[in-house]
Amino acid sequence: MPRGPRLDAPGVLHHVMVRGIERRPLFRDDRDRDDFVDRLAHLAEAGALTIHAWALLPNHVHLLVRTGSRPLARTMRSLLTGYAGAFNRRHLRAGHLFQNRYRSIVVEEEPYSLELVRYLHLNPLRAGTVRDLRALDRYPYTGHAALLGTVARPWQATGEVLSQFAGTTRRARMRYRAFVGEGIPLGRRPELQGGGLIRSLGGWQAVQALRRGREAYTGDERILGSSDFVEAMRQEAERQACREGETRQRRVPLPTLVKRIGETLGVAPEMILGRSRVPAAARARQVLAYVWVERLGRRASELARILGQTRGNISLAAKRGEEAARRLRSLIERWCR
């Protein structure tokens, strides 16, 4: 069966699952786990994700996240590609680390968000990674310890979760821990594990193309929620498709974008498009790569061909250009028109 498009939009809540290829370990030691957590923290601090819950298991990862400043697919690509490369270098291996493409389910917040927080955070206990709830309270590789305040994770959205239990932090933590404890006898929750088989191949436009009527959407495996919620997602897909179409129509040509960046940064366009090693030209190329890939959503490989570079170099330049682009945020909006 062909894979359909992933559902996504700013502010959408997702249950994301990542597995190791052939059920092999994703983490061999704490250094690996710390590296993955550091990458999550960077994405959260950059506003790419809001992280509500997470758990690292030996051969898979669960995340409960809200889409932030860029599409989930782009954020996950950055997270998984970066981690896989570092893992392979550390352990002198080559080849794929992850099994197929990550899975994600769009989640209706009421009544599922807290159920998923509990379900995700109990994974190490169900898997036997920790022996009991007391050990889980201090286990550093889930978001549970951060919610209880035993491990500091300032990038995790603990306040959003705890506020649903009580108005004060102390009381909220007590009620949250009791809620988690009540979930232990429930065991594995099949109703919270299904669906989410799809990576986006075309954004909301492709979602709209799959429309087959209300009944088809009420059973959509990409969504965990009521029929009304599924229908609302369909309608949002249609609206977003229109907005994406308008954005494509006014997409700024590369020469115009290069000219605008050059005028702002005081660099001649031919220096940006060439191989000049002058620091100002290198910075301008990094900003160009960031705007091209992250803001306009265009392919790094396309810009790589134009500049005579590799796709990897453009992706790295885009990452390096992010910090400089923050200082030029208001200008970037004008460049992209």
N, C-alpha and C positions, 0 to 999 in steps of 0.2 A: 504494500500500500504506500503511495507517495506521501511524503511528509508535507504537511501544510505549514502556513506561516505562524510564527510566534506572535502572540498578542502582547502588546506593550504600549505604554504611553507614560509621560511624566506623572509620578505619584501613584502608579499602579503597584500593588503588593504582589510579590511572587514567592512561591516555594520553589527553590532551585535545588536540584540534585546532580551531583557530579560523581562518577564512578571510575575506578582504575580499570585499565584495559585487562581483560581476562581475569578480573577480580584481583589483580595484583595490588600490592600496597602503594598508596599514594604518599605515605609518610614512613620513612625508615627509622627516624629518630626525632628528638625534640627540635633539633636544628631545622629539619624540614617543616615541622609544624609551626615553629616560630616564624619562618620565612613566609609561609602562607598567611598567617595571621597579620604579619606586618604589611603584606600586600593588600589585605582586606582593609586594614586601618588607613592606608594611604588613599584608597578609593573612597572610603567614607569621609575622610577629612577633605578630600577634593570636591565633595558634593555629588560624586557619581552615583552613590548609593546611600540609602538610609538602612542600617542593619538592625533588625529587631531581634533576631535569634540566629544561632549558628552552632554547628557541632562538627568536629573533625573526628572521623572514624578511621581505622587503619586503611581501608580501601575505598572509602567514599566520604562525601561531604554533603551536609544539608545547610541551606541558607534560607532565611526568611527576610527578604529585602524589599525595599521600595525603590522604584526607578527614580533617579535623580536628574542631574543635568545633562545626561546623554543616554542613548538607548541601552537597554540591558544587554543586548547582544554585543555591542561594542565594549562595554565594561567587562563582561565575562571573557571576551576574547583577550583583552589586555591582562586580566587576572590569570587565566589558565595558560596562555602562551608564555607569559613571563615566568610563572612558577615552573612549568614543564622544562623550559630551557635551563633554569637554575638547578633544578633537580637532576637533569641529565649531566650537567657539568660536574656537580658535586659527586655523583655516584659513577661517573665515567661510563655512561650508557648512552645509547642512541635509540631513536624511534619514538612511537607514540606512547604517551603516559595515560591518557584518558580514554575511556570507552565511548566510542561514537561521539555524539554531541550531547552537551549537558541538557537536562530536562528542566522544564519550568511549568508551573501551573499558576495562572492568575487566580488570586484568592479574594473572595468576598470577606471583608473584615469582620463583619458580625454575621454569624457567630464563630467564624473559623480562626481568626488571628491568634487568640489566646490558646485555643486548642493546639495550634501548630507550634506556638512558643513552647508549650509543655512537651509536646511530642518530640520536637527536635532536641530539646535539652535532655530528655531521658534516654536518647540513643546510646550514649556510652554505658549507661546502667544496663539496658537491655542486651547490649553486646558483650557485657562482662568486662569492659575496659576498667570500670570502677566497681567496687564491691557493694556499695550501698549509697543511700542519699547523702549521708554525712560526707563521704569521700567525694561525691559529685559536687557538693557545695564549694569545694576548693580545687576542683579539677580545672586547669587553666585553658583547656581546649574546647570549651563551649561557652556560650554567652550566659549560662546559668550563674556562674561565679560572679560575673560582672553585675548581674541584677541583684545579687545578694551583697555586693560590695566587698567580697573577699579577694577579688582580683580587679585591679583598676583597668578599665577599658573606656577611656573618655570618648572614644569615637563611636561607641555603641549607643543606640537610642534607648537607653535604659529608662529614661524619664517617661517616654511615650508608653512603654509597657507598664511600668509601676503605677502610673497615674490611673490605670484602669482598675486597680485594687484598693487604693485608699489615697487620701489627700496628703498624708505625711509619709516620708520615705521609710521610716522605721516600721510603721503599721503596714505599709504596702509590701515591704519585703517579707514580713511575717505571713501575710495572707498569700503572697505569691508562692512562698515555699510550701505552705500547706496545700495549695492548689496543685503544685507539682507532685507532692507526695501522694495525693489522691489519684494521680494518674498512673502510678506504678502498677496496680492490679489490672489496669485496662490492657496491658500488653501492647502488641503491635496493632496499629490502627489502619486496616486496609482502606477504609474510607478516606484517609488522609494521604494515601500513598499513590493513588491512581492518577492517570492522565499525564499531561505535560510531556508529550513525546516530540515537541517540535521547536526547531530554531527558525527564526524569521528569515525568509528569503525575499520578502518584498514589502515589509511593513504593513500598514493599514490598508494599502491598495490591494495587496494580495488577500488579506482577510475579507475584504469586501467582495472579491471575485469568487470566494467560496460560498457566498450566501445561497442557501437552499431553502430558506423559509424558517419560521420560528422553531418548529419542532426539531430541525437539525441542530440548531444552536443550543437548545435546552439540554442536549446530551453531549455537548462539546467537551472532549477530554482535556482541553487546554485550560478549562475553567473549573474552579471549586466554588460553587455558590448556587443560589436559587435560580429558578427560571427567569425571574424578573432581573436578577443581576446579569445573567447571560444575555438577555435581550438588551439591557443597557449597554453592555460591552459591544454588541453588534452595532448599535446606533452610534456609539463613539467611534467605532471603526470607520463608519461611513463619513462622519464629520472630519476625522483625522485624514482620511484619504483625500478629501477635498482640499484640506490645508496643505498636504504634501504636494498635491498637484499644482497649487498656486506657487509654492516655494520653488518647484522645479522650473516653472515658467519664468521666474525672475532670477534664475541662477546666474550669478555674476561670471563672466568669462575670465579665464586665467590671466590674459594680458592686463585686463582692467584691475584684477585683484593684485597682481604684482606691482602695477603702477601705484596703486593706493598705499600698499605697504611700503614701497620704496620712498614715496613722498613723505610719509609719516616718519620713517626711520632714517631718512637722509641717505638712502642707498640707491644707486642707479639700477634700473630693472635688469640690464644685461649682467650686472654683478650677481644679482639674486639668481638668475636663471643659469649662470655659468658656474664655474668651479672655483671661484675666488675664495681664498682662505683668509681674507681680511675679516677680523672678528665681527665687524658690523654686518658684512654680507652673510656670514654664517648664521648670525642671530636672525637676520631677516628671513633666511631660508627656513629656519626652525619655526618662526611665526607663520610663514606661508604653509608649511606642512601641517601645523596644528589647525589652522583655519580650514584648510582643504579637507583634512580627514575628520576632525572632531566637530567642527561647526557646520560645514557644508555636507558632510556625510559622503564625500566622494572617495573613490578607491585610491589607496596608497600606491598601488601598482601603476595606475594611470599617471600620477605625478612622477613616479620613478622613471617611467619611459621618457617623459618630457625632459626631465633633468639629467637623464643618463645615469641614474643611480639604481640601487637595488630597492626592492620593496621594504626590506628590513631597515635600510638606512633611513627611508622616509618615515617609517613607523617610529624609529628612535628619535628622529628630528622632531616629529610631532609631540612626542613625550617631553622632550627638552624645551620645546617652545611653549608649553602650557603655562609655565610660571611667568614668562614675559607677556604672554597673551592676557593674563589676569590684569596686568597694569594697563592694558589697552582695551578693556572690555567695551567701553562705550564706542570706541573707534571701530572695533570689529563689527559691531552691528551695522555701521554705515558702510564698511567695506563689502559686506555680504549682500547689499541691496542691488 
